[in-house]
């Protein structure tokens, strides 16, 4: 982990969490307050139904709230979608775009992800742009080519270190319990850093997170990898007792 980039530990609740689940979030906020000024940024991206409630609960703490997706448009006839401006209005500060589950389940292309990232920046949100290869692409030795294509074509023109975060999530590792070796992660993150250098003037300051079955038992090893500036955590972010040990690897 670089000393010049403040780590970000982000939790993606996905389609999990009713109002009763805020008890876990309240415990996370309590733990964060015990660390008066954590040496990392903490973010939770709950379902849209909980953004406003959790943003209120997080007031006065170091925990930020974000959305899991947004539409490219500011408003309009898009039933079931949510605009980046709505996330901002509800108290969110970040938005995940291009998560592998969106790319796969909703056939989102790089162009779609780029448009959503642009929307996030337009609304004043930090865009967390996800990239990653499938198992078939990995086995075909196309990992770096896929990553290059996604980074180059998913980032908006206005992307900077202040408004954009990259999250590398090997699709084959998400929710499977499988994780790449530290050497594998280091190679991909170094490649992402190299690609960012061709696209952004402040690329050295852009945070690149690792996501893919991150849990307390493997977080320290993963966070120690060069060019890994934090984590995008799925299932282990649902309970404070599982998520906090991951945060502790960076504070």
SVG drawing of the C-alpha trace seen along z (x, -y; Angstrom):
<svg xmlns="http://www.w3.org/2000/svg" viewBox="-41 -18 46 39">
<polyline fill="none" stroke="black" stroke-width="0.4" points="0.0,0.0 1.4,-3.4 2.1,-6.0 1.0,-8.8 -2.5,-7.3 -5.0,-7.1 -6.5,-3.6 -10.2,-3.2 -12.1,-0.2 -15.5,0.0 -18.3,2.3 -20.8,3.2 -24.0,4.6 -25.4,5.6 -29.1,6.6 -29.0,7.2 -30.3,5.2 -33.6,4.2 -34.1,1.4 -33.3,3.9 -29.8,4.3 -28.9,0.8 -28.0,2.3 -24.8,3.7 -24.1,0.3 -24.6,-1.5 -22.0,0.9 -19.6,0.1 -20.1,-3.6 -19.4,-3.0 -16.2,-1.2 -15.1,-4.0 -15.7,-6.6 -13.4,-4.7 -10.6,-5.4 -10.9,-9.2 -9.2,-9.7 -8.8,-6.4 -5.9,-6.2 -8.2,-5.0 -11.4,-6.1 -14.4,-3.8 -17.4,-3.6 -20.6,-1.5 -22.7,-1.2 -26.1,0.1 -29.3,0.7 -30.8,-2.6 -33.6,-2.2 -31.1,-2.7 -28.9,-5.4 -30.7,-8.3 -31.2,-6.5 -27.6,-5.4 -26.3,-8.8 -28.1,-10.2 -26.7,-7.5 -23.2,-8.2 -23.2,-11.9 -20.4,-12.9 -18.4,-9.8 -15.7,-8.9 -18.0,-6.5 -19.2,-7.6 -22.2,-6.3 -22.5,-5.6 -24.7,-4.1 -24.2,-0.8 -25.2,-2.1 -26.7,-5.0 -28.3,-5.9 -26.5,-8.1 -29.3,-10.6 -30.1,-13.3 -33.8,-12.5 -36.4,-11.2 -38.6,-8.2 -36.4,-5.5 -38.6,-3.4 -36.7,-1.6 -33.4,-3.5 -31.8,-6.0 -29.9,-9.2 -26.5,-10.1 -28.1,-13.4 -30.6,-11.3 -27.8,-9.5 -26.1,-12.8 -29.4,-14.3 -29.9,-11.3 -26.5,-11.9 -24.3,-9.7 -20.7,-10.7 -19.7,-7.8 -21.2,-5.6 -20.0,-2.2 -20.2,-1.8 -19.4,1.1 -19.5,3.8 -19.0,7.2 -22.5,8.2 -23.9,5.1 -21.7,5.8 -22.8,9.5 -26.4,9.4 -27.4,6.2 -25.0,6.4 -23.3,3.1 -20.6,2.2 -17.6,0.0 -19.5,-2.9 -22.4,-2.4 -20.0,-2.3 -18.3,-5.5 -21.6,-7.3 -22.5,-6.3 -19.1,-7.4 -19.6,-10.8 -23.0,-11.1 -21.4,-10.4 -18.9,-13.1 -21.6,-15.5 -23.5,-15.0 -20.4,-15.6 -19.9,-12.0 -16.7,-9.9 -17.0,-7.2 -15.7,-3.8 -15.1,-2.2 -14.9,1.6 -12.8,3.6 -12.0,7.3 -11.7,10.5 -13.8,13.6 -12.4,17.1 -12.6,17.8 -10.6,14.7 -8.1,15.5 -7.6,19.0 -7.1,17.6 -4.3,15.5 -6.3,12.3 -6.4,10.7 -4.2,7.7 -5.8,7.1 -9.2,7.1 -8.1,4.8 -6.5,2.4 -9.7,2.2 -11.9,1.6 -9.7,-1.0 -9.2,-3.0 -12.9,-2.8 -14.7,-3.1 -13.1,-6.2 -14.6,-9.6 -12.6,-12.5 -12.9,-14.4 -11.5,-11.6 -9.0,-12.7 -7.5,-11.2 -10.0,-13.3 -13.2,-12.1 -12.3,-8.6 -11.3,-5.3 -10.6,-2.0 -11.6,1.3 -10.0,4.5 -12.3,7.4 -11.4,10.7 -14.9,11.9 -14.0,15.5 -13.1,14.7 -16.2,12.9 -18.3,14.9 -16.4,18.1 -13.9,18.0 -11.1,18.1 -8.5,15.4 -5.6,14.7 -2.1,15.0 -0.5,11.7 1.8,11.9 -1.2,12.1 -2.8,9.1 0.4,7.1 0.8,7.8 -2.7,6.6 -2.6,3.5 0.8,2.5 -0.7,2.8 -3.7,0.7 -1.3,-1.9 0.6,-1.9 -2.6,-2.4 -3.8,-5.2 -0.5,-7.0 -1.5,-7.3 -4.9,-8.7 -4.6,-11.0 -2.1,-13.7 -2.4,-12.7 -2.5,-8.9 0.0,-8.3 -2.5,-9.5 -5.5,-7.4 -6.5,-4.7 -6.8,-1.2 -8.8,1.2 -8.8,4.9 -12.2,6.7 -12.9,10.5 -13.6,12.6 -11.8,10.2 -12.3,11.2 -10.6,10.8 -8.4,13.9 -6.8,12.7 -7.1,8.9 -3.7,8.1 -1.9,10.1 -3.8,8.5 -3.5,4.9 0.2,5.4 0.5,5.8 2.2,2.9 -0.4,0.7 -3.3,2.0 -4.8,-1.0 -7.7,0.7 -10.5,3.1 -14.0,3.4 -15.7,5.9 -18.9,7.9 -20.3,10.4 -17.9,9.6 -19.2,6.0 -22.7,7.1 -21.6,7.6 -19.5,5.2 -17.6,8.1 -16.5,9.3 -15.9,5.9 -14.0,4.2 -11.0,6.6 -10.5,5.7 -10.6,2.0 -8.1,2.6 -5.5,3.8 -5.3,0.2 -5.5,-1.8"/>
</svg>
